[in-house]
Each structure stands twice: as C-alpha cells, then as structure tokens.
Amino acid sequence: MLGNVGRLSLKGQAWDSARSYVAEVDRHRETELTSLFKRLYEDNVLGRVTNEQFCMLSADYNDDQKVLRDAIPAKEARLQKLTDSASNVDSFIDKAKRYTEIQVKVFLEAMETLKRPPENPGGVSYSDTTPPGSLLFKH
C-alpha cells in the first residue's frame, strides 16, 4: 500500500508539467489568434477580403480570444487545486508512513515483552505452595 509513494510524487510533478503545458498551449493559441486578426485586417484593407467576411471572421476570432481569456485562469486555478490536492495526499502518506513505522516498533516491543517469562520475586511458584484441588474442595 505504501509502496506507491514514489508514484504520487511523480504525479505531483506531472501535474506541474500539465499545468504549464495547458497554460502554454492556450497562450500560444491566443497569440496565434491575435496575429490572424492582424493579417485579416491587412487583407481587408488591401481588398483581399470583403467587409462581410472581415466582420464574420473578426467576430469569430474575438469570440475565440474571449473564451481563451476566460478559460486560461479557470484552467490554471483548477490545475492548482489538483496540484494542492496531490501535495496533500503526499503529505498524508508521509505521515501515515511515520505513524505506521511507530506502530510497528511499538508492536515489536510488545511482542518481545510477551516472549519474556514473567518476573517472579523470590522464585516462589504458586503451584508449589497450593496443593492441587485445595481451592476447589475444602476438607
């Protein structure tokens, strides 16, 4: 059960990589949309694209950019929450390992104590002083 600790740490690193990757992809797309809009504007000015096409495409580009601007912080917040959760799991497992190690040590010490014969001061055995059956029957 506790053998998966290394995997959880790797998952924590993977979350960090995923978070930066998702943010980078979305930022790259946002930059790409900005440059597409600039080219579309230039094409409109040069007469390569009609005003109707320009209006339609620029509205689409603006909508895409707005969605990205709203999505990037939401995705980053969600991934940060997942990263924190993975960190909490790692912390919990570390504490559980320490607690388990302590419990194993206590258990082993208890077993060693139970293996030892009980101490008998004076070396007197109860079976030596009490005749068999005397506690059950009175004569």
C-alpha positions as CSV (number, residue, x, y, z in Angstrom):
1,M,0.0,0.0,0.0
2,L,2.7,2.5,0.9
3,G,4.9,1.3,-2.0
4,N,3.1,3.9,-4.3
5,V,4.6,6.9,-2.6
6,G,7.1,7.5,-5.4
7,R,4.3,7.3,-7.9
8,L,2.4,10.0,-6.1
9,S,5.4,12.3,-6.1
10,L,5.8,11.7,-9.8
11,K,2.1,12.5,-10.3
12,G,2.7,15.8,-8.4
13,Q,5.5,16.6,-10.9
14,A,3.2,15.5,-13.7
15,W,0.5,17.9,-12.6
16,D,3.0,20.8,-12.6
17,S,4.1,19.9,-16.1
18,A,0.4,19.5,-17.2
19,R,-0.5,22.9,-15.7
20,S,2.4,24.7,-17.5
21,Y,1.6,22.8,-20.8
22,V,-2.1,23.7,-20.8
23,A,-1.4,27.3,-20.0
24,E,1.3,27.5,-22.7
25,V,-1.0,25.9,-25.3
26,D,-3.8,28.3,-24.5
27,R,-1.5,31.3,-24.5
28,H,0.0,30.2,-27.8
29,R,-3.5,29.9,-29.3
30,E,-4.3,33.4,-28.0
31,T,-1.2,34.8,-29.6
32,E,-2.0,33.0,-32.8
33,L,-5.5,34.5,-32.9
34,T,-4.1,38.0,-32.5
35,S,-1.7,37.5,-35.4
36,L,-4.6,36.0,-37.5
37,F,-6.7,39.0,-36.7
38,K,-3.9,41.4,-37.8
39,R,-3.5,39.5,-41.1
40,L,-7.2,39.5,-41.6
41,Y,-7.3,43.3,-41.1
42,E,-4.4,43.8,-43.5
43,D,-6.2,41.6,-46.1
44,N,-9.4,43.7,-45.6
45,V,-7.5,46.9,-46.1
46,L,-5.8,45.6,-49.2
47,G,-9.2,44.4,-50.6
48,R,-8.4,40.7,-50.5
49,V,-11.3,40.0,-48.0
50,T,-14.7,41.6,-48.2
51,N,-16.1,43.7,-45.4
52,E,-18.7,41.0,-44.7
53,Q,-16.0,38.3,-44.5
54,F,-13.9,40.5,-42.3
55,C,-16.8,41.2,-39.9
56,M,-17.7,37.5,-39.7
57,L,-14.1,36.2,-39.2
58,S,-13.1,39.0,-36.8
59,A,-16.2,38.3,-34.7
60,D,-15.2,34.6,-34.6
61,Y,-11.6,35.4,-33.7
62,N,-12.7,37.8,-31.0
63,D,-15.1,35.2,-29.6
64,D,-12.3,32.6,-29.5
65,Q,-10.0,35.1,-27.8
66,K,-12.6,35.9,-25.2
67,V,-13.2,32.2,-24.5
68,L,-9.4,31.7,-24.1
69,R,-9.0,34.7,-21.8
70,D,-11.8,33.3,-19.6
71,A,-10.6,29.7,-19.8
72,I,-6.9,30.2,-19.0
73,P,-7.3,31.5,-15.4
74,A,-10.1,28.9,-14.8
75,K,-7.9,26.1,-16.0
76,E,-4.9,27.3,-14.1
77,A,-7.0,27.6,-10.9
78,R,-8.4,24.0,-11.4
79,L,-4.9,22.6,-12.0
80,Q,-3.5,24.5,-9.0
81,K,-6.3,22.9,-6.9
82,L,-5.4,19.4,-8.2
83,T,-1.7,20.1,-7.5
84,D,-2.5,21.1,-4.0
85,S,-4.6,18.0,-3.6
86,A,-1.8,15.8,-4.8
87,S,0.5,17.6,-2.3
88,N,-1.9,16.9,0.5
89,V,-2.0,13.2,-0.5
90,D,1.8,13.1,-0.4
91,S,1.8,14.7,3.0
92,F,-0.8,12.3,4.3
93,I,1.1,9.3,3.1
94,D,4.3,10.6,4.7
95,K,2.5,11.0,8.0
96,A,0.9,7.6,7.6
97,K,4.3,6.0,6.9
98,R,5.8,7.6,10.1
99,Y,2.7,6.5,12.2
100,T,2.9,3.0,10.8
101,E,6.6,2.8,11.5
102,I,6.0,3.9,15.1
103,Q,3.1,1.4,15.5
104,V,5.3,-1.4,14.1
105,K,8.1,-0.6,16.6
106,V,5.6,-0.5,19.5
107,F,4.1,-3.8,18.4
108,L,7.5,-5.5,18.1
109,E,8.5,-4.2,21.5
110,A,5.2,-5.5,23.0
111,M,5.9,-8.9,21.3
112,E,9.4,-9.0,22.8
113,T,7.9,-8.2,26.2
114,L,5.4,-11.0,25.9
115,K,8.1,-13.5,24.9
116,R,10.0,-13.0,28.1
117,P,9.0,-15.1,31.1
118,P,7.2,-13.1,33.9
119,E,9.4,-11.9,36.7
120,N,8.8,-13.9,39.9
121,P,10.3,-12.2,43.0
122,G,11.7,-14.8,45.4
123,G,11.4,-17.6,42.9
124,V,8.2,-19.0,44.6
125,S,5.8,-20.7,42.3
126,Y,2.1,-20.6,43.1
127,S,1.8,-24.2,42.0
128,D,4.4,-25.1,44.7
129,T,2.6,-23.5,47.6
130,T,-1.0,-24.5,46.8
131,P,-1.9,-28.2,46.8
132,P,-3.8,-29.4,43.8
133,G,-7.5,-29.2,44.2
134,S,-7.4,-27.3,47.5
135,L,-9.1,-24.3,46.0
136,L,-12.0,-26.4,44.7
137,F,-12.7,-28.6,47.7
138,K,-12.5,-27.9,51.5
139,H,-11.9,-31.0,53.8
